[in-house]
């Protein structure tokens, strides 16, 4: 987050600048700011989802392993 904010704040003068040659630099600044915001949002939303899916996969694998370890032993027959 801090790196993204530093880069974003560094690109703001390009995006908001006025003066001679600003019309050439402004699209670059807007692209940098937009790309940083988009990539940060995607990272903040996708990282927890990936961890949740990895946890579910691990739980599923553990369940499969525990099922293989336990074998069904038939109950002894009653002799009446």
Backbone as CSV, one residue per row, in Angstrom:
resi,resn,N_x,N_y,N_z,CA_x,CA_y,CA_z,C_x,C_y,C_z
1,UNK,0.817,-1.182,0.000,0.000,0.000,0.000,0.874,1.265,0.000
2,UNK,1.931,1.232,0.786,2.763,2.430,0.867,3.489,2.687,-0.442
3,UNK,3.951,1.638,-1.095,4.653,1.808,-2.369,3.702,2.342,-3.421
4,UNK,2.489,1.808,-3.448,1.495,2.270,-4.410,1.155,3.736,-4.163
5,UNK,0.963,4.083,-2.901,0.643,5.483,-2.594,1.786,6.418,-2.959
6,UNK,3.020,6.000,-2.734,4.167,6.838,-3.087,4.230,7.053,-4.596
7,UNK,4.028,5.984,-5.362,4.053,6.106,-6.821,2.876,6.929,-7.318
8,UNK,1.713,6.726,-6.705,0.523,7.466,-7.116,0.697,8.958,-6.845
9,UNK,1.176,9.291,-5.666,1.385,10.708,-5.339,2.500,11.319,-6.189
10,UNK,3.464,10.500,-6.580,4.514,11.000,-7.470,4.018,11.257,-8.878
11,UNK,2.976,10.543,-9.298,2.434,10.719,-10.649,1.342,11.783,-10.706
12,UNK,0.844,12.215,-9.568,-0.211,13.230,-9.570,0.192,14.534,-10.259
13,UNK,1.402,15.039,-10.073,1.760,16.258,-10.803,1.687,16.079,-12.329
14,UNK,2.001,14.874,-12.808,1.860,14.628,-14.246,0.399,14.675,-14.667
15,UNK,-0.470,14.058,-13.859,-1.881,13.976,-14.209,-2.598,15.310,-14.053
16,UNK,-2.178,16.110,-13.085,-2.879,17.358,-12.795,-2.137,18.600,-13.278
17,UNK,-0.964,18.404,-13.840,-0.128,19.532,-14.213,-0.717,20.415,-15.311
18,UNK,-0.321,21.669,-15.263,-0.688,22.635,-16.297,0.601,23.299,-16.751
19,UNK,0.521,24.023,-17.807,1.698,24.730,-18.277,2.136,24.211,-19.632
20,UNK,3.332,24.640,-20.015,3.864,24.287,-21.311,4.155,22.794,-21.368
21,UNK,3.615,22.118,-22.362,3.859,20.705,-22.561,3.006,19.780,-21.702
22,UNK,2.095,20.341,-20.900,1.268,19.522,-20.015,0.341,18.613,-20.813
23,UNK,-0.065,19.062,-22.002,-0.977,18.237,-22.801,-0.311,16.956,-23.288
24,UNK,1.007,16.922,-23.302,1.731,15.708,-23.691,1.973,14.779,-22.505
25,UNK,2.123,15.353,-21.312,2.422,14.551,-20.125,1.177,14.080,-19.389
26,UNK,0.064,14.805,-19.542,-1.150,14.463,-18.799,-1.650,13.047,-19.081
27,UNK,-1.724,12.571,-20.339,-2.189,11.187,-20.549,-1.319,10.146,-19.837
28,UNK,-0.023,10.380,-19.787,0.868,9.467,-19.077,0.548,9.452,-17.586
29,UNK,0.358,10.611,-17.002,0.031,10.700,-15.578,-1.295,10.048,-15.254
30,UNK,-2.301,10.269,-16.091,-3.613,9.660,-15.871,-3.511,8.145,-15.988
31,UNK,-2.743,7.664,-16.957,-2.566,6.226,-17.126,-1.860,5.611,-15.929
32,UNK,-0.832,6.258,-15.435,-0.103,5.747,-14.274,-1.010,5.696,-13.050
33,UNK,-1.725,6.789,-12.779,-2.604,6.856,-11.607,-3.721,5.819,-11.730
34,UNK,-4.345,5.734,-12.884,-5.422,4.765,-13.082,-4.937,3.333,-12.955
35,UNK,-3.788,3.038,-13.535,-3.233,1.688,-13.449,-2.862,1.303,-12.036
36,UNK,-2.304,2.230,-11.286,-1.951,1.945,-9.894,-3.192,1.698,-9.043
37,UNK,-4.222,2.505,-9.248,-5.458,2.321,-8.482,-6.099,0.982,-8.835
38,UNK,-6.187,0.684,-10.128,-6.799,-0.571,-10.555,-6.018,-1.784,-10.040
39,UNK,-4.711,-1.755,-10.186,-3.915,-2.903,-9.738,-3.982,-3.076,-8.225
40,UNK,-4.030,-1.988,-7.481,-4.129,-2.088,-6.019,-5.477,-2.668,-5.615
41,UNK,-6.549,-2.231,-6.255,-7.873,-2.763,-5.942,-7.961,-4.252,-6.280
42,UNK,-7.438,-4.632,-7.438,-7.450,-6.043,-7.816,-6.654,-6.884,-6.826
43,UNK,-5.518,-6.368,-6.402,-4.688,-7.090,-5.437,-5.402,-7.240,-4.106
44,UNK,-6.041,-6.185,-3.645,-6.725,-6.237,-2.348,-7.919,-7.185,-2.371
45,UNK,-8.553,-7.350,-3.527,-9.705,-8.241,-3.604,-9.321,-9.673,-3.951
46,UNK,-8.324,-9.869,-4.786,-8.009,-11.224,-5.236,-7.127,-11.995,-4.257
47,UNK,-6.263,-11.342,-3.535,-5.371,-12.050,-2.617,-6.138,-12.833,-1.549
48,UNK,-7.121,-12.238,-0.867,-7.874,-13.038,0.109,-8.634,-14.199,-0.548
49,UNK,-9.136,-13.990,-1.746,-9.868,-15.054,-2.439,-8.939,-16.227,-2.740
50,UNK,-7.728,-15.940,-3.176,-6.762,-17.004,-3.461,-6.438,-17.773,-2.184
51,UNK,-6.249,-17.067,-1.083,-5.953,-17.742,0.178,-7.126,-18.597,0.647
52,UNK,-8.358,-18.119,0.447,-9.534,-18.907,0.831,-9.594,-20.191,0.013
53,UNK,-9.388,-20.093,-1.305,-9.421,-21.282,-2.149,-8.291,-22.252,-1.813
54,UNK,-7.118,-21.732,-1.492,-6.011,-22.601,-1.113,-6.324,-23.316,0.203
55,UNK,-6.964,-22.619,1.150,-7.341,-23.235,2.414,-8.385,-24.324,2.187
56,UNK,-9.353,-24.054,1.321,-10.366,-25.073,1.019,-9.737,-26.287,0.343
57,UNK,-8.789,-26.061,-0.550,-8.103,-27.163,-1.212,-7.335,-27.995,-0.191
58,UNK,-6.638,-27.341,0.713,-5.885,-28.045,1.748,-6.825,-28.845,2.644
59,UNK,-7.953,-28.263,3.023,-8.922,-28.974,3.854,-9.466,-30.192,3.112
60,UNK,-9.754,-30.045,1.824,-10.240,-31.166,1.028,-9.227,-32.284,0.925
61,UNK,-7.972,-31.939,0.730,-6.909,-32.948,0.654,-6.765,-33.668,1.993
62,UNK,-6.822,-32.901,3.087,-6.734,-33.524,4.413,-7.907,-34.462,4.655
63,UNK,-9.099,-34.086,4.213,-10.271,-34.958,4.374,-10.093,-36.245,3.578
64,UNK,-9.572,-36.148,2.359,-9.338,-37.340,1.552,-8.312,-38.259,2.208
65,UNK,-7.258,-37.681,2.738,-6.222,-38.483,3.401,-6.774,-39.180,4.646
66,UNK,-7.605,-38.476,5.412,-8.159,-39.086,6.623,-9.140,-40.196,6.271
67,UNK,-9.868,-40.064,5.178,-10.783,-41.125,4.748,-10.019,-42.367,4.318
68,UNK,-8.882,-42.183,3.673,-8.081,-43.326,3.238,-7.470,-44.064,4.423
69,UNK,-7.114,-43.316,5.476,-6.489,-43.938,6.645,-7.478,-44.789,7.420
70,UNK,-8.692,-44.315,7.532,-9.687,-45.071,8.292,-10.296,-46.128,7.384
71,UNK,-10.190,-47.348,7.825,-10.773,-48.440,7.056,-11.975,-48.952,7.809
72,UNK,-12.927,-49.403,7.079,-14.151,-49.897,7.694,-13.926,-51.325,8.176
73,UNK,-14.036,-51.522,9.485,-13.888,-52.843,10.077,-15.298,-53.355,10.373
74,UNK,-15.670,-54.499,9.785,-17.022,-55.007,10.026,-17.187,-55.444,11.475
75,UNK,-18.392,-55.254,11.980,-18.689,-55.628,13.365,-18.743,-57.167,13.460
76,UNK,-18.308,-57.713,14.590,-18.352,-59.184,14.740,-19.801,-59.672,14.748
77,UNK,-19.986,-60.875,14.217,-21.329,-61.466,14.164,-21.731,-61.933,15.546
78,UNK,-23.008,-61.791,15.859,-23.520,-62.264,17.142,-23.813,-63.753,17.074
79,UNK,-23.411,-64.457,18.078,-23.741,-65.882,18.123,-24.769,-66.091,19.226
80,UNK,-25.979,-66.379,18.799,-27.064,-66.589,19.762,-27.275,-68.024,20.059
